[in-house]
Amino acid sequence: MVRIAQTFSLRLGFVPEVPAGLLDRHSGLRFRCRQSSAAGAITHLLRGDADVVRRPG
């Protein structure tokens, strides 16, 4: 399970483009995605609720 936290302002293409590409190579991989503010995404990471934070930039 890969847990992704991302900001609301990300373009819609990131999810599902990136996970779909990973699933092509790793069929058993699973994802959970949370959307929040930038501060909220970092909080998810620091709490251990997310493995990856994606923000625009």
C-alpha positions in Angstrom: 0.0 0.0 0.0 1.4 3.4 -1.0 -0.4 6.3 0.7 -0.2 9.5 -1.2 -1.1 12.9 0.2 -1.6 15.7 -2.3 -2.8 19.3 -2.4 -6.1 20.3 -3.9 -4.4 22.4 -6.5 -2.7 19.5 -8.3 -3.9 18.9 -11.8 -6.2 16.0 -12.2 -3.7 14.1 -14.4 -1.3 13.2 -11.6 -3.8 10.8 -10.1 -4.4 8.4 -11.8 -1.5 8.8 -14.3 1.3 8.1 -11.9 -0.3 5.2 -10.0 -1.4 3.6 -13.4 2.1 3.7 -14.6 3.3 2.0 -11.4 0.6 -0.6 -11.6 1.7 -1.6 -15.1 5.0 -2.7 -13.5 3.8 -3.9 -10.1 0.3 -5.3 -10.4 -0.2 -6.1 -6.7 0.5 -2.5 -5.6 -2.4 -0.6 -4.0 -2.8 3.1 -3.4 -4.7 5.4 -1.0 -4.8 9.1 -1.9 -5.8 12.0 0.4 -6.3 15.6 -0.8 -5.8 18.5 1.5 -4.0 21.8 1.9 -0.2 21.9 1.6 0.0 22.1 5.4 -2.5 19.2 5.7 -0.5 17.0 3.3 2.7 17.6 5.3 0.9 16.8 8.5 -0.3 13.5 7.0 3.3 12.7 6.2 4.7 13.7 9.6 2.0 11.6 11.4 2.8 8.6 9.3 -0.6 8.6 7.5 1.1 9.1 4.1 4.2 7.7 2.5 4.5 10.4 -0.3 3.5 14.0 -0.5 2.9 15.5 -3.9 2.5 19.2 -4.3 2.6 21.5 -7.3 5.9 22.8 -8.4 
